[in-house]
Amino acid sequence: MHFLLDFFKGVAIGAGAILPGISSGVLCVVFGIYETLLNCILDFFKNIKYNFKLLFPIGLGAFVGIVLFGNILKYVFYAYPIQTKSIFIGLIIGSIPELLKKVNSKTKFRFSFLIYLVISFCIGLFLVYIERRFKLVSINSHFSFLYLLFSGFLMSAGIIVPGVSSTLILMLLGVYDAYLLSVSTLYLPFLLPLAIGIIIGSIFCMKLIKVLLDKFYIQTFFCIIGFTIGSIFVLSPHISSSTEFILCILCLFLGIFTINFTINKKSL
């Protein structure tokens, strides 16, 4: 049961690397596996058997989510935007109490901690504003190996740092449309240099966040929560009727129920 839950978490995390406005990092936080993944990857060779057992179902799910379900996820996201976005918003909202409970278990709550949450929340809103102002670039551009390597390195920030959308980074670099096409067709000359850049950048980002969590755990985690809350606004669906509003609420509660179900299963 735990294997299947972790597998489907991985599928959702993989979707975060494809769907606009959804951050893989946020989904890792939402599912309560962010720190676990961070430690497992950075300390992989210290306990290979244990870390592999934890990483395999999530990694397999992420691979399936990106490669096999990429086109399906894109179709669902664009064909049923209200339902899809509302479910993801429900997942985020439902995870907030658990995140606050976790961080408050480390030390007694102080109102000064909210400063970090508010600052990161405002940065998240600013990123939402930027993303909504950018258009996708044509796929007819030619990208060099070094440019794709650099793009992958920067994209890793959107994968590792909660609340930073990797799609926004690729839009700014002008490679998002080509990225979607390459994923759907498994075009390796594009994907390989991008993947190398992602791996290098991910290691750098993970080490940086690990240092921040080790030295400034409370401040860093409240920043993560602020980014997570801010990501809700980039997903807010366009509602034009009372029927769509009811549908939005139902899917919202479905997302909240789903995340609470996974949290309860994890605690068993």
N, C-alpha and C positions, 0 to 999 in steps of 0.2 A: 504493500500500500504506500509506504514511504517512497519507494522507488518511483511509482507512478506519479505521486504528487510532485516530487522533485523534477521528473521528466516534463510534466506540463508547466511547471514554473520555468523550466528552461525554454520551452516553446514560446512562452510569453516574453521572456527576456530576449530571445531571438527576434521576435516581432518588434521589440523596441529598437533594434538596430536597422529596421526597414521602414516602419511606419513613421510619418512625419509627426512631430510633437510629442512622441513617446520616448522617454529616456530609459535605456537598459539599466542604468545605475539606479534610477528611481524604483524600477520594478524589483531590483535586488533588495532595496531597502524595504519596500512594501511587503515582500515575501519573507522578510526577516533573515535573509541569508547574506547580506552585504559583507559584514565583518567576517563571517565564516568563509566566504569565497576568497576574500582578501588574504586571510591567513593561510588557507589551504594552498593557494597558488604561490604565494611568496615563500612558504615553508614546505613546498611540495616534497623536496628530497629528504627532509628530516623524518618524515613518516610516509613513505610512498604508498603503502597499502591502504592506510587509513584515509589519506587525502584523495587517492584515486577513487575510493569507494564513495566519497562525498561528491566529488566533482563529475564522475562519469554520467550519472543520470541527468544532471543539469546541463552538462556540455553536450550530451547527445540530443537533449530536447532543444537546445539553442541551435544546433546544426540543422535539425529537422525544421525548426521554425523559420530559419533563414533560407535554406536551400529548397526543401521540399514543399513547405507551406507558404513560401514567399508570395507567389501569385495569388493564392487563395486568400491570404491575410490582406493583401492589397485590395482584392475585389470586395471582401467583406467590409473593409474600412471605408471604401468609397461608395459602395452600394447601400450600406446601412450605417451611415455616419453617426446618427443619433444613438442607436443601440450600442455600437462599438465604443464610442467615446464615453457614453454614460457608464458603461460597465467598467472601463478603465478608471474613470473618476471615482466610482464606488470603491474600487480596489484601494485607491489612494486614501480616500476619506476613512474607510474602515480600518486602515493600518495605523492611522495617526495616534489613537489612544494607546496602542501597544508600543509604539515607538517612544511616546512620552513616558510610559510606565518603565520601559527599559532604561532610558537615560536617567530617570529620577531614582532608580534603584541603586545607581552608582554613588549618588551624593544627594544631600538635601536641596530641594529646589530653591532657587533665588530668582527674583524678578529680573536681575541684571542679565541672566541667561537669555531672556527674551530679546535682548538687543541683537544677539547673533542671529536669532530666528528672523527678526524683522528685516535686518540688513540683507540676508540671503534671500528672503522672500521678495524684497524689492528688486534685487538683481535678477531673480527668476522672472518677475513681471517684465523687466526691461528686455530680457531675452525673448519673451513672448512677443513683445512689440516689434523687435527686430525681425523675428521669423515671419511675422505676418506682413512685413513690408518687402520681403524678398520674393522674387519670381524664380522659377526653375529655369536653368540654362539648357539650351539645345544639346542633344547628344552628339551632334556632328563635329564636336571639337576633338582634336587629337591631344592626348596627354602623354607626356614623357614619363619614363620609369621613375625618375627622381621626383617629379611632381606628384605622382601617385603615392610614392613612398612618404612624402611630406604630408599629403592629404590624409593618409592612413594614420600617421603619427598624431595629427591634430584631431582626427576623428576619435581616437582612443579616449580623449578627454570626455567626449559625449557618451562613451560607453561606460567609463569608470566613474566619472564625477556625477553624482545624482543631480538631476535638474538641468543638466546641460545636454541639449539635444544634438545627437550626432548628425541628424538630418540638416539642422541649421548650419553646422560647420561645413557639410558637403555642399549645401546651397551657396554659402558664401564663397566657396572655392570653385563653384561651377561644375561640380562632378556628380551631383546627386542623381540626375536623370540617367547619366551613363552608368552609374552604380546600380540603379534598379534594373536596367536592361542587362547588365553583366551578370547580376545575381540570378535573374530569371533564365538566362541562357548558359550560365556557368562559363563565361568568357574569361579564361584563365590569364591571358596577357594583361587584362585590366585588374583582375582580382588578386593575383599573386603579389605584385608590389604593394598594393593597398593593404593586404593581409600582413606583410612583413612590417610595414609602418605601424599598423595597429598593434602588433605584438610588442615592438620596441617601445611605442608610446604608452601602452598599457602597463608594462613593467615599471616605467618611470612614474606614471600617475599613481599606481598602487603603492609604490614605495613612499611617495610623498604623502599620500593619505594615511598610510600606516604610521608614519612618523608623527603626523598631526593627531591621530587618534591616541597614540601612546603618550604624547606629551600634553595635549590639550583635548582630552576626550570629550568633556561636556560641551565646550565651545564648538568643537568640530561637529559633534552630533546634532546640536541645535541648528547649526548651519545646514546640515544635511536635511533636517526636518523642514526648515524654511524653504529650501530648494524644492523639496518634495511637494509641499503645499502649493508653491508657485506654479508647478507644472500643471496643476488642475486647469488653469486659465487658458493654456494653449490648447487644451482638449475640449473646451466648452463648445457644445454643439449649437448650431443655428436652429432655433425653434420658432415655427411660424403658426402653430395652431395648438388648441387645447389637447387634441389627440396626441400630437408629438410631445407635448409637455408631460402627459400621463405616461407615455411610453418611456420618456427620459427618466422619470421617477422610478418606474418599475425596474428598468435596467440598472439604475443607480443602486437600488436596494439589492439587486442580484449580485452586483459587484461587492457590496458590503458583506452580504451573506457568504460569498465565496471566500473572501479573505479571512473572515472570522472562522470559517470551516477549516481552512488550511492552518490557521494559528492553533485552533483547538486540537487538530490532528497531530500537530508538531509537539504539543505539550503532553500527549498521551504516552 
